[in-house]
């Protein structure tokens, strides 16, 4: 017969693991991987008032911060951005190549629901997406039932990464 | 010859008991009700409560002691889940503040256990970063350059714009140390911590509804007060009616049977 103490202890561990922060990859590791092991030095993009307003329009809330860091080589830029899903931030790595999204990857997920967005079946939808003049994606992204807020957060970050990439001038 | 009195319900006794029991509740209901009817004239929604006891009751005081790092005349303080630049809230953070320094380039670098926050000289946020060498235990300066120490014992030096970090085992670092925050700063930060604050209208509303006693069952206290008022009205009305009937009967008897 199952030991009730062990049973409830197991349930507790399961519940805490569901609630704990999940870091799938560090930012440095993602950046290094994106540049095949030879990442360039980080740079920072200063946010003008106009650019900040555009970011806030995408986010639908205010954005604090005067700069965003990125890594750039050739025509590829890499961004590590965060946005709140329901209550906790989701950390996302985004690679832009020739002003189109190359990779979207969830680096850290801190909520108990909506983690399905980390799977390639979802993030793969962003590949080759570009930004329209209205700062929306040039394609629709299918949502995931029960993960609406996480889907929304990733979509916003993808738009912001494309917008920021447009501000960069080739070296 | 004795007259046997019919046993009647002691209305007066219970009327008195219920009245005494509920006098405080009725006073509260009456006064708060009148006040709420005149909220705008009395500007109750604009006046802020400053009394510490009431604010403590509402949980509007930060828990635990503040952690504060001095930067000349500036104070970088974490109290509860909020970070302050002097007495202005910068951000919320559940992480622990472990250091604060001003770089040679006049960037305020604030270290939490798992992240770094960069502020400009006015206390406005520049950037928040989570470097790979977290958790951080100390932050210091050497020749104007910012040095962070992680729990592994390794040290990292930032460039002048605090964009990149390099391993650096340099000795003789001037590490930042927390201080006991002066009481005048504590008062200012407490006021800021409470945000827009608690209005008198809110307190009166909660008193009138009973929620001030307890968010869940406090309303039942005032419900009981309202029920007591109903019972008093009914018992009072009944006593008046029976007494009126009794007097009328007595007058009839005196008129026709004496």
Interface residues (C-beta under 8 A of the other chain):
Chain A: X26 X27 X28 X29 X41 X42 X43 X44 X64 X65 X66 X67 X68 X69
Chain B: X91 X120 X124 X125 X126 X127 X128 X129 X130 X132 X161 X163 X164
